[in-house]
Amino acid sequence: MNPLLKLRIERFKSNRRGYWSLWIFMVLFTISLFAELVANDKPLFISFDNGWYFPIAKHYSETDFGGEFVAEADYTDPYVQDLINEQGYIVWPLIRFSYNTINYDLPTPAPSAPDKTNWLGTDDRGRDVLARIIYGFRISVLFGVVLTIISSLIGVIVGASQGYYGGKLDLIGQRFIEVWSSMPTLFLLIILSSFVEPNFWWLLGIMVLFSWMSLVGVVRAEFLRCRNFDYIKAAHALGVSDRRIISRHMLPNAMVATLTMIPFILSGSVTTLTSLDFLGFGLPSGSPSLGELLAQGKANLQAPWLGFSAFVVLSIMLSLLVFIGEAVRDAFDPHSH
């Protein structure tokens, strides 16, 4: 391993807050990636009449278990459960609700308070809050990760091109960025949402148009600084191609500043998606969303578990990302080596 990289890893580990935040975040994210195995209204496994069935992976009709209907079995129906238990058994997920499962057996009108069935209560449509949080956490993080990767790639390419070639390309690029960055992103998203029904990929594409500029400045500055170094001039004199100089000699220096900003860009992406969902201009209606849960908490002040649950999850998520970002920043700080 590169001694410098090894030193940076050791410095990251020495920051206990950032190091443990990374582990906690990865555990939570891993759980959310397997949300269907944790929160689902379908059993994980069924043993029936000496046969094995996996409802989360395949559809089975009620007739497969001795019922009368050809349609897919409703495993929440006590009748279907009795049919299966007569000749086998059912293995359920930890939470017997998916993000869109409506609990029709609530003790009080929805939204209902937390109880032994719905651990964090239900929303105003009778859907389990904890299940929606797990699925919503996954969508928020995946949206932020994909947006961060795409916008970072574009920002690095644009910043490297401006800083390396300079001249008119740099001048025109900077003027374009000044104009483009002055546009009110949130208002444009709201306006566009009134013409097109938003979905995950549509929102991602629109957000990429405005989020790629966050890394251009730091990458451009690093390339402007490095292009006058003696070893870069020597590489030019030896006839090394521009592509090789950029990728092998200059880009590694710029990646230090880039990596320190990525966790903060990720937290900003999650916040933006949450804000749009809260305002009703984000993911389609019914999608598991932390912002939509916050909006329900605002609309149902008599059900404080809605807003409180979403607030706690968002606070923990963003705090972990900020702590990770601070640890990465300190690990890559050249003045601390």
MARFIKE-765185 format. One record per residue (C-alpha): residue number from 1; chain; x, y, z. Coordinates in steps of 0.05 Angstrom, whole numbers, plus 5000, padded with zeros to 4 digits. Example, Ala and Ser with C-alpha at 12.3 -4.5 7.8 and 13.67 -1.06 7.14 Angstrom:
<recs>
    k  c    c1    c2    c3
    1  A  5246  4910  5156
    2  A  5273  4979  5143
</recs>
This chain:
<recs>
    k  c    c1    c2    c3
    1  A  5000  5000  5000
    2  A  5023  5071  4985
    3  A  5054  5099  5049
    4  A  5017  5165  5040
    5  A  4950  5128  5031
    6  A  4966  5085  5092
    7  A  4980  5148  5132
    8  A  4914  5179  5111
    9  A  4876  5117  5130
   10  A  4909  5117  5198
   11  A  4891  5191  5207
   12  A  4819  5176  5188
   13  A  4816  5119  5239
   14  A  4845  5165  5292
   15  A  4784  5209  5285
   16  A  4739  5164  5327
   17  A  4676  5204  5314
   18  A  4684  5200  5238
   19  A  4708  5128  5240
   20  A  4649  5102  5280
   21  A  4601  5146  5240
   22  A  4625  5110  5177
   23  A  4611  5042  5208
   24  A  4543  5062  5235
   25  A  4523  5093  5168
   26  A  4546  5031  5129
   27  A  4507  4985  5176
   28  A  4443  5027  5168
   29  A  4452  5031  5093
   30  A  4464  4956  5087
   31  A  4401  4941  5126
   32  A  4362  4988  5080
   33  A  4390  4954  5018
   34  A  4357  4889  5042
   35  A  4293  4925  5062
   36  A  4250  4871  5030
   37  A  4279  4820  5078
   38  A  4268  4865  5138
   39  A  4200  4897  5125
   40  A  4151  4861  5079
   41  A  4079  4838  5079
   42  A  4101  4773  5045
   43  A  4134  4716  5083
   44  A  4208  4702  5074
   45  A  4197  4628  5070
   46  A  4139  4579  5072
   47  A  4142  4505  5084
   48  A  4078  4472  5058
   49  A  4062  4400  5045
   50  A  4137  4381  5043
   51  A  4150  4437  4993
   52  A  4189  4502  4999
   53  A  4162  4569  4976
   54  A  4194  4638  4973
   55  A  4138  4690  4965
   56  A  4186  4750  4965
   57  A  4218  4723  4902
   58  A  4159  4690  4866
   59  A  4084  4697  4863
   60  A  4041  4640  4887
   61  A  3966  4634  4879
   62  A  3920  4616  4936
   63  A  3905  4549  4902
   64  A  3978  4529  4913
   65  A  3962  4526  4987
   66  A  3894  4492  4981
   67  A  3853  4555  4972
   68  A  3799  4573  4922
   69  A  3824  4634  4885
   70  A  3874  4634  4827
   71  A  3897  4704  4844
   72  A  3961  4715  4884
   73  A  3954  4693  4956
   74  A  3942  4748  5008
   75  A  3988  4724  5063
   76  A  3959  4774  5112
   77  A  3892  4739  5107
   78  A  3880  4695  5168
   79  A  3846  4644  5123
   80  A  3908  4636  5080
   81  A  3952  4632  5142
   82  A  3909  4577  5171
   83  A  3913  4538  5106
   84  A  3989  4541  5107
   85  A  3996  4526  5182
   86  A  3954  4463  5175
   87  A  4009  4430  5133
   88  A  4070  4472  5146
   89  A  4095  4537  5175
   90  A  4110  4610  5156
   91  A  4174  4650  5168
   92  A  4158  4724  5170
   93  A  4205  4784  5165
   94  A  4219  4824  5228
   95  A  4168  4876  5206
   96  A  4105  4848  5173
   97  A  4091  4910  5131
   98  A  4120  4937  5067
   99  A  4123  5012  5052
  100  A  4055  5011  5017
  101  A  4019  4960  5062
  102  A  3956  4988  5093
  103  A  3938  4961  5161
  104  A  3862  4955  5162
  105  A  3860  4929  5234
  106  A  3881  4992  5269
  107  A  3856  5003  5341
  108  A  3843  5077  5325
  109  A  3832  5117  5261
  110  A  3896  5131  5221
  111  A  3945  5159  5238
  112  A  3949  5111  5297
  113  A  3998  5115  5354
  114  A  4057  5066  5362
  115  A  4038  4998  5389
  116  A  4065  4927  5389
  117  A  4042  4917  5317
  118  A  4064  4983  5287
  119  A  4126  5001  5328
  120  A  4128  5073  5304
  121  A  4054  5080  5290
  122  A  4021  5090  5222
  123  A  4014  5150  5176
  124  A  3948  5181  5155
  125  A  3936  5125  5105
  126  A  3948  5068  5154
  127  A  4017  5050  5128
  128  A  4071  5029  5177
  129  A  4119  5086  5192
  130  A  4180  5043  5208
  131  A  4174  5005  5142
  132  A  4168  5071  5103
  133  A  4229  5098  5140
  134  A  4271  5038  5121
  135  A  4251  5042  5048
  136  A  4255  5118  5047
  137  A  4325  5116  5077
  138  A  4347  5071  5020
  139  A  4318  5115  4966
  140  A  4348  5178  4997
  141  A  4418  5149  5003
  142  A  4417  5116  4934
  143  A  4392  5181  4902
  144  A  4446  5220  4938
  145  A  4501  5170  4919
  146  A  4482  5168  4845
  147  A  4475  5243  4842
  148  A  4541  5253  4877
  149  A  4578  5206  4830
  150  A  4550  5235  4766
  151  A  4557  5308  4787
  152  A  4628  5296  4813
  153  A  4650  5264  4748
  154  A  4622  5322  4708
  155  A  4651  5374  4756
  156  A  4720  5342  4755
  157  A  4721  5338  4678
  158  A  4699  5410  4670
  159  A  4745  5437  4724
  160  A  4804  5398  4697
  161  A  4792  5423  4626
  162  A  4787  5495  4648
  163  A  4847  5493  4694
  164  A  4892  5455  4645
  165  A  4878  5491  4580
  166  A  4860  5560  4609
  167  A  4852  5617  4559
  168  A  4785  5626  4525
  169  A  4759  5558  4548
  170  A  4769  5579  4620
  171  A  4741  5648  4610
  172  A  4678  5625  4574
  173  A  4669  5568  4623
  174  A  4673  5613  4683
  175  A  4622  5662  4655
  176  A  4575  5605  4639
  177  A  4581  5577  4709
  178  A  4568  5646  4739
  179  A  4503  5652  4700
  180  A  4482  5580  4709
  181  A  4495  5579  4784
  182  A  4455  5642  4795
  183  A  4391  5607  4773
  184  A  4343  5589  4831
  185  A  4348  5513  4828
  186  A  4290  5498  4875
  187  A  4242  5544  4838
  188  A  4261  5515  4771
  189  A  4249  5445  4797
  190  A  4181  5466  4823
  191  A  4163  5498  4756
  192  A  4186  5437  4716
  193  A  4148  5391  4763
  194  A  4083  5425  4741
  195  A  4095  5403  4669
  196  A  4124  5333  4679
  197  A  4105  5281  4731
  198  A  4169  5272  4771
  199  A  4202  5205  4784
  200  A  4269  5181  4810
  201  A  4307  5187  4744
  202  A  4273  5252  4722
  203  A  4291  5285  4788
  204  A  4362  5258  4783
  205  A  4372  5286  4713
  206  A  4346  5355  4733
  207  A  4389  5356  4796
  208  A  4452  5337  4757
  209  A  4442  5398  4713
  210  A  4452  5443  4774
  211  A  4496  5404  4821
  212  A  4557  5390  4778
  213  A  4586  5460  4792
  214  A  4603  5446  4865
  215  A  4670  5414  4848
  216  A  4691  5455  4788
  217  A  4722  5511  4829
  218  A  4768  5467  4872
  219  A  4790  5423  4813
  220  A  4802  5483  4768
  221  A  4844  5518  4822
  222  A  4886  5455  4833
  223  A  4900  5448  4758
  224  A  4917  5521  4751
  225  A  4967  5512  4807
  226  A  4997  5448  4781
  227  A  5004  5464  4708
  228  A  5064  5510  4722
  229  A  5103  5458  4762
  230  A  5170  5437  4734
  231  A  5151  5364  4726
  232  A  5090  5383  4685
  233  A  5133  5427  4640
  234  A  5183  5371  4634
  235  A  5128  5323  4613
  236  A  5106  5372  4559
  237  A  5177  5378  4535
  238  A  5183  5302  4530
  239  A  5120  5299  4487
  240  A  5074  5266  4537
  241  A  5002  5272  4515
  242  A  4954  5320  4550
  243  A  4909  5262  4569
  244  A  4966  5225  4604
  245  A  4990  5288  4640
  246  A  4920  5303  4665
  247  A  4904  5232  4688
  248  A  4971  5210  4715
  249  A  5005  5274  4741
  250  A  4952  5327  4757
  251  A  4887  5291  4773
  252  A  4914  5255  4835
  253  A  4929  5323  4866
  254  A  4859  5349  4851
  255  A  4826  5286  4878
  256  A  4849  5304  4949
  257  A  4803  5365  4950
  258  A  4749  5326  4913
  259  A  4746  5269  4962
  260  A  4740  5316  5022
  261  A  4678  5348  4992
  262  A  4641  5286  4970
  263  A  4608  5270  5038
  264  A  4582  5342  5042
  265  A  4555  5338  4970
  266  A  4520  5273  4988
  267  A  4487  5304  5049
  268  A  4465  5364  5007
  269  A  4435  5317  4955
  270  A  4395  5280  5008
  271  A  4371  5346  5037
  272  A  4348  5371  4968
  273  A  4308  5308  4954
  274  A  4276  5312  5024
  275  A  4258  5385  5012
  276  A  4225  5370  4946
  277  A  4185  5313  4976
  278  A  4164  5356  5034
  279  A  4138  5409  4985
  280  A  4103  5356  4943
  281  A  4148  5364  4881
  282  A  4192  5303  4892
  283  A  4180  5229  4882
  284  A  4112  5204  4858
  285  A  4055  5199  4908
  286  A  4059  5135  4950
  287  A  4135  5128  4945
  288  A  4171  5118  5011
  289  A  4199  5186  5027
  290  A  4226  5219  5089
  291  A  4204  5287  5063
  292  A  4133  5263  5052
  293  A  4133  5236  5123
  294  A  4155  5304  5148
  295  A  4098  5335  5109
  296  A  4049  5287  5142
  297  A  4076  5306  5210
  298  A  4063  5379  5193
  299  A  3993  5364  5170
  300  A  3977  5319  5230
  301  A  4002  5355  5292
  302  A  3959  5309  5334
  303  A  4006  5252  5313
  304  A  4075  5275  5336
  305  A  4107  5207  5321
  306  A  4104  5223  5247
  307  A  4146  5286  5246
  308  A  4190  5263  5304
  309  A  4208  5197  5270
  310  A  4227  5231  5204
  311  A  4266  5286  5241
  312  A  4307  5236  5282
  313  A  4324  5194  5220
  314  A  4345  5254  5179
  315  A  4384  5284  5237
  316  A  4423  5219  5247
  317  A  4435  5209  5173
  318  A  4460  5279  5159
  319  A  4501  5282  5224
  320  A  4536  5217  5205
  321  A  4552  5243  5136
  322  A  4580  5308  5164
  323  A  4623  5271  5215
  324  A  4649  5226  5159
  325  A  4664  5287  5116
  326  A  4702  5321  5172
  327  A  4744  5258  5184
  328  A  4760  5252  5110
  329  A  4778  5326  5107
  330  A  4826  5319  5166
  331  A  4857  5256  5137
  332  A  4873  5290  5071
  333  A  4896  5356  5101
  334  A  4968  5364  5078
  335  A  4984  5412  5135
  336  A  4970  5357  5186
  337  A  5021  5307  5159
</recs>
